[in-house]
Amino acid sequence: MSEALKNALEQPELPWRQRVSCVPWEPDSPHPQPMFGFDGTTHNWEEIGTYPPQSQSEAIHEFLEHPLHAPPPTRARMEAALAELQTHIAALPEHRAAMVFLQECVPQDLETIGETAWVRAGFLRTDVDSPHWASRSYGTTTLVDRRLGVVGCFRVHYALTDMGLRRKSVLLAVLDQGGKIVRFCNTHLESLAHEPSFCPPQIALAAKFMHEDGRGFERHPPVGRTLHSDNDLRDAYLELGGQENSEEGYTWGQQAAPELRNMHGCSRMDKIFYCGGVSVQSFSRFGADVEVAEEGERERIMRFEKAWITDHLGIFAEITVLD
């Protein structure tokens, strides 16, 4: 890795890498957090309680995206990522709802999301700022189609996680879909090297909360190919005939910095697992070769071959809730 990139990644004093020292939650335990909807009268994102379904959706389409967090984070990258998502969401049939799972966001990204017109008009969101993140560095956030009913939202912060800047959690949105309670989980597992790996206990904890009422999520590091089966979960890509170690399945590496690609190769880092009374109808990748239009962005994204919005490909799944 180049010294410039290494030094930038290791700077703890950067404002987007600040850590929370005092928190109101207990590790490995559910901590409720509010959902928010945009109020056209007050022109603010307002906290909402239980939100009844506005219409019946035939299926729910999940989109998972990793905005590139290589330093420094820029508004242009998040705007381009949101524009790419809007293109796919706008193409959905009328009676199909969408959920968007965003990974590795920084606080600045939450501001950009909240100012985006199509998000304001069509979605509820789990985070308007970052007090529910254990690290000011980055966190996960989820957008929920306004047509879906929301029962609640909670986050579980992993006790077993790197105690530096990269603290992890699982975010769960609890939805009422046709009278059936479904849990949608958004988590980014530990990506730093540990022996033994932190990933198996992290995913076991996430699976515990999924099995109580619901279904599946995403994960990051390419370790433990039996993580899903070890926890009685199903892997959407594999269930629909996908193969491990295939170009068709890789979601990371193609758009990584060349030094990192040469070091780690390509891999299927991003996954959707599920369980319970749901069925996956389709699975695909999206977002390949999407670049930021802003002049000069190439120079700000260190050592990348193009001004890509992310070093991950997005993944998409269509799910239905079974009767």
C-alpha positions as semicolon CSV with decimal commas, in nm:
position;residue;x (nm);y (nm);z (nm)
1;M;0,000;0,000;0,000
2;S;0,133;0,345;-0,084
3;E;0,253;0,558;0,208
4;A;0,004;0,834;0,119
5;L;-0,293;0,600;0,130
6;K;-0,167;0,424;0,442
7;N;-0,113;0,751;0,629
8;A;-0,452;0,888;0,531
9;L;-0,631;0,575;0,651
10;E;-0,450;0,579;0,984
11;Q;-0,514;0,942;1,085
12;P;-0,731;0,923;1,401
13;E;-0,770;1,300;1,425
14;L;-0,985;1,325;1,114
15;P;-1,331;1,457;1,216
16;W;-1,509;1,171;1,038
17;R;-1,306;0,920;1,244
18;Q;-1,398;1,043;1,592
19;R;-1,508;0,780;1,842
20;V;-1,797;0,788;2,089
21;S;-1,670;0,742;2,446
22;C;-1,997;0,730;2,644
23;V;-2,291;0,536;2,505
24;P;-2,643;0,459;2,633
25;W;-2,653;0,098;2,514
26;E;-2,533;-0,238;2,642
27;P;-2,327;-0,444;2,395
28;D;-2,500;-0,746;2,239
29;S;-2,841;-0,616;2,353
30;P;-3,115;-0,446;2,149
31;H;-3,115;-0,069;2,178
32;P;-3,421;0,103;2,027
33;Q;-3,376;0,394;1,794
34;P;-3,637;0,602;1,613
35;M;-3,737;0,603;1,249
36;F;-3,778;0,930;1,064
37;G;-4,004;1,058;0,789
38;F;-3,977;1,385;0,599
39;D;-4,253;1,633;0,686
40;G;-4,342;1,855;0,391
41;T;-4,499;2,112;0,625
42;T;-4,207;2,162;0,861
43;H;-3,950;2,072;0,594
44;N;-3,769;1,858;0,848
45;W;-3,711;1,490;0,912
46;E;-3,945;1,414;1,202
47;E;-3,938;1,117;1,436
48;I;-4,223;0,874;1,378
49;G;-4,370;0,597;1,589
50;T;-4,542;0,288;1,455
51;Y;-4,608;0,350;1,087
52;P;-4,898;0,160;0,926
53;P;-4,857;0,019;0,574
54;Q;-4,980;0,261;0,309
55;S;-5,046;-0,005;0,045
56;Q;-4,990;-0,373;-0,018
57;S;-4,665;-0,454;-0,196
58;E;-4,630;-0,766;-0,409
59;A;-4,258;-0,790;-0,333
60;I;-3,979;-0,602;-0,161
61;H;-3,663;-0,519;-0,354
62;E;-3,347;-0,486;-0,146
63;F;-3,054;-0,274;-0,263
64;L;-2,719;-0,286;-0,083
65;E;-2,458;-0,020;-0,157
66;H;-2,117;0,073;-0,011
67;P;-2,032;0,439;-0,077
68;L;-1,654;0,464;-0,108
69;H;-1,510;0,586;0,223
70;A;-1,152;0,625;0,105
71;P;-1,025;0,955;0,246
72;P;-1,139;1,216;0,218
73;P;-1,513;1,140;0,199
74;T;-1,688;1,365;-0,052
75;R;-2,044;1,472;-0,111
76;A;-2,002;1,409;-0,484
77;R;-1,949;1,036;-0,428
78;M;-2,262;0,996;-0,217
79;E;-2,468;1,203;-0,461
80;A;-2,353;0,979;-0,747
81;A;-2,432;0,666;-0,543
82;L;-2,782;0,794;-0,466
83;A;-2,840;0,884;-0,831
84;E;-2,741;0,529;-0,932
85;L;-2,982;0,385;-0,674
86;Q;-3,262;0,613;-0,793
87;T;-3,223;0,482;-1,148
88;H;-3,285;0,125;-1,034
89;I;-3,563;0,208;-0,788
90;A;-3,751;0,419;-1,044
91;A;-3,753;0,120;-1,281
92;L;-3,939;-0,105;-1,035
93;P;-4,299;-0,205;-1,116
94;E;-4,565;0,004;-0,943
95;H;-4,656;-0,241;-0,668
96;R;-4,299;-0,330;-0,571
97;A;-4,150;-0,160;-0,266
98;A;-3,780;-0,093;-0,207
99;M;-3,542;-0,099;0,086
100;V;-3,191;0,043;0,069
101;F;-2,910;-0,079;0,295
102;L;-2,614;0,158;0,302
103;Q;-2,278;0,056;0,446
104;E;-1,977;0,252;0,567
105;C;-2,148;0,590;0,563
106;V;-1,992;0,891;0,734
107;P;-2,196;1,165;0,908
108;Q;-2,165;1,388;0,602
109;D;-2,340;1,116;0,400
110;L;-2,643;1,130;0,630
111;E;-2,679;1,500;0,551
112;T;-2,663;1,430;0,178
113;I;-2,919;1,150;0,204
114;G;-3,157;1,374;0,398
115;E;-3,136;1,651;0,138
116;T;-3,211;1,419;-0,156
117;A;-3,556;1,482;-0,306
118;W;-3,648;1,123;-0,400
119;V;-3,549;0,999;-0,055
120;R;-3,762;1,266;0,112
121;A;-4,061;1,184;-0,107
122;G;-4,052;0,806;-0,097
123;F;-3,865;0,675;0,206
124;L;-3,840;0,661;0,581
125;R;-3,491;0,644;0,728
126;T;-3,322;0,503;1,036
127;D;-3,062;0,775;1,093
128;V;-3,062;1,151;1,045
129;D;-2,732;1,187;1,232
130;S;-2,483;0,958;1,403
131;P;-2,561;0,930;1,780
132;H;-2,656;0,564;1,738
133;W;-2,320;0,477;1,582
134;A;-2,052;0,354;1,823
135;S;-1,791;0,531;1,613
136;R;-1,796;0,873;1,450
137;S;-1,588;0,708;1,179
138;Y;-1,874;0,547;0,989
139;G;-2,185;0,336;1,029
140;T;-2,477;0,166;0,860
141;T;-2,810;0,323;0,773
142;T;-3,128;0,196;0,607
143;L;-3,401;0,352;0,392
144;V;-3,752;0,200;0,404
145;D;-4,015;0,253;0,136
146;R;-4,298;0,470;0,275
147;R;-4,555;0,217;0,152
148;L;-4,430;-0,043;0,399
149;G;-4,551;-0,062;0,757
150;V;-4,287;-0,010;1,026
151;V;-4,331;-0,155;1,374
152;G;-3,998;-0,036;1,511
153;C;-3,622;-0,018;1,477
154;F;-3,335;-0,123;1,699
155;R;-2,959;-0,162;1,683
156;V;-2,738;-0,423;1,849
157;H;-2,376;-0,320;1,903
158;Y;-2,136;-0,613;1,899
159;A;-1,939;-0,661;2,220
160;L;-1,675;-0,856;2,028
161;T;-1,540;-0,600;1,784
162;D;-1,223;-0,409;1,722
163;M;-1,190;-0,156;2,003
164;G;-1,029;0,103;1,781
165;L;-1,213;0,312;1,527
166;R;-1,410;0,039;1,351
167;R;-1,681;-0,063;1,597
168;K;-1,959;-0,267;1,440
169;S;-2,331;-0,318;1,493
170;V;-2,637;-0,477;1,337
171;L;-2,930;-0,248;1,254
172;L;-3,275;-0,408;1,241
173;A;-3,592;-0,253;1,098
174;V;-3,907;-0,442;1,202
175;L;-4,180;-0,426;0,939
176;D;-4,544;-0,528;0,920
177;Q;-4,591;-0,687;0,579
178;G;-4,951;-0,801;0,529
179;G;-4,995;-0,872;0,899
180;K;-4,666;-1,062;0,918
181;I;-4,372;-0,930;1,117
182;V;-4,048;-0,930;0,918
183;R;-3,706;-0,821;1,042
184;F;-3,464;-0,666;0,795
185;C;-3,106;-0,655;0,919
186;N;-2,820;-0,440;0,796
187;T;-2,474;-0,525;0,926
188;H;-2,110;-0,483;0,829
189;L;-1,904;-0,756;0,992
190;E;-1,548;-0,714;1,113
191;S;-1,312;-0,665;0,822
192;L;-0,989;-0,642;1,020
193;A;-0,779;-0,956;1,057
194;H;-0,816;-1,134;1,392
195;E;-0,731;-1,484;1,505
196;P;-0,976;-1,628;1,576
197;S;-1,205;-1,431;1,345
198;F;-1,467;-1,202;1,497
199;C;-1,710;-1,279;1,213
200;P;-1,861;-1,611;1,335
201;P;-1,972;-1,476;1,676
202;Q;-2,092;-1,153;1,519
203;I;-2,308;-1,329;1,264
204;A;-2,434;-1,573;1,527
205;L;-2,561;-1,277;1,729
206;A;-2,723;-1,118;1,424
207;A;-2,884;-1,451;1,331
208;K;-3,030;-1,479;1,681
209;F;-3,230;-1,161;1,629
210;M;-3,326;-1,261;1,275
211;H;-3,466;-1,597;1,384
212;E;-3,687;-1,438;1,649
213;D;-3,916;-1,302;1,380
214;G;-3,751;-1,249;1,054
215;R;-3,505;-1,252;0,773
216;G;-3,182;-1,153;0,627
217;F;-2,899;-0,916;0,567
218;E;-2,553;-0,845;0,427
219;R;-2,206;-0,919;0,547
220;H;-1,857;-0,809;0,443
221;P;-1,534;-1,008;0,492
222;P;-1,456;-1,313;0,277
223;V;-1,412;-1,564;0,559
224;G;-1,615;-1,865;0,664
225;R;-1,816;-1,984;0,366
226;T;-2,038;-2,180;0,604
227;L;-2,132;-1,879;0,817
228;H;-2,486;-1,886;0,680
229;S;-2,544;-2,261;0,716
230;D;-2,377;-2,265;1,059
231;N;-2,650;-2,026;1,173
232;D;-2,946;-2,181;0,989
233;L;-2,952;-1,903;0,729
234;R;-2,972;-1,922;0,353
235;D;-2,748;-1,736;0,109
236;A;-2,957;-1,570;-0,164
237;Y;-2,683;-1,589;-0,428
238;L;-2,616;-1,959;-0,369
239;E;-2,984;-2,050;-0,338
240;L;-3,045;-1,915;-0,688
241;G;-2,763;-2,120;-0,841
242;G;-2,463;-1,894;-0,792
243;Q;-2,120;-2,051;-0,753
244;E;-1,837;-1,963;-0,517
245;N;-1,509;-1,844;-0,670
246;S;-1,678;-1,720;-0,986
247;E;-1,646;-1,387;-1,162
248;E;-2,025;-1,360;-1,162
249;G;-2,035;-1,352;-0,783
250;Y;-1,748;-1,120;-0,694
251;T;-1,852;-0,788;-0,540
252;W;-1,515;-0,649;-0,432
253;G;-1,180;-0,611;-0,602
254;Q;-1,278;-0,511;-0,954
255;Q;-1,287;-0,143;-0,851
256;A;-1,044;-0,153;-0,561
257;A;-0,714;0,032;-0,560
258;P;-0,471;-0,177;-0,772
259;E;-0,242;-0,233;-0,474
260;L;-0,527;-0,378;-0,269
261;R;-0,657;-0,585;-0,561
262;N;-0,313;-0,734;-0,617
263;M;-0,283;-0,809;-0,248
264;H;-0,628;-0,960;-0,185
265;G;-0,771;-1,048;-0,526
266;C;-1,145;-1,032;-0,599
267;S;-1,402;-1,180;-0,362
268;R;-1,773;-1,208;-0,281
269;M;-1,771;-0,978;0,018
270;D;-2,133;-0,866;0,003
271;K;-2,411;-1,112;0,075
272;I;-2,779;-1,137;0,156
273;F;-2,877;-1,408;0,403
274;Y;-3,235;-1,490;0,493
275;C;-3,450;-1,723;0,701
276;G;-3,811;-1,788;0,792
277;G;-4,117;-1,732;0,580
278;V;-3,970;-1,543;0,287
279;S;-3,861;-1,641;-0,061
280;V;-3,595;-1,485;-0,285
281;Q;-3,705;-1,450;-0,647
282;S;-3,398;-1,290;-0,801
283;F;-3,048;-1,171;-0,717
284;S;-2,805;-0,955;-0,914
285;R;-2,523;-0,704;-0,892
286;F;-2,538;-0,339;-0,997
287;G;-2,328;-0,025;-1,003
288;A;-2,028;-0,144;-1,203
289;D;-1,806;0,130;-1,349
290;V;-2,016;0,420;-1,217
291;E;-1,796;0,728;-1,180
292;V;-1,827;1,067;-1,015
293;A;-1,880;1,344;-1,266
294;E;-1,718;1,619;-1,058
295;E;-1,393;1,749;-1,203
296;G;-1,092;1,663;-0,993
297;E;-1,251;1,374;-0,807
298;R;-1,004;1,129;-0,962
299;E;-0,719;1,304;-0,785
300;R;-0,902;1,298;-0,452
301;I;-0,963;0,921;-0,471
302;M;-0,610;0,805;-0,406
303;R;-0,456;0,539;-0,627
304;F;-0,776;0,425;-0,798
305;E;-0,781;0,367;-1,173
306;K;-1,101;0,567;-1,218
307;A;-1,313;0,803;-1,009
308;W;-1,548;0,521;-0,907
309;I;-1,816;0,594;-0,650
310;T;-1,732;0,276;-0,460
311;D;-1,486;-0,011;-0,444
312;H;-1,778;-0,255;-0,400
313;L;-2,045;-0,354;-0,648
314;G;-2,398;-0,319;-0,518
315;I;-2,621;-0,623;-0,477
316;F;-2,994;-0,651;-0,529
317;A;-3,252;-0,912;-0,431
318;E;-3,626;-0,942;-0,487
319;I;-3,805;-1,107;-0,196
320;T;-4,162;-1,207;-0,122
321;V;-4,322;-1,277;0,215
322;L;-4,489;-1,618;0,208
323;D;-4,847;-1,673;0,319
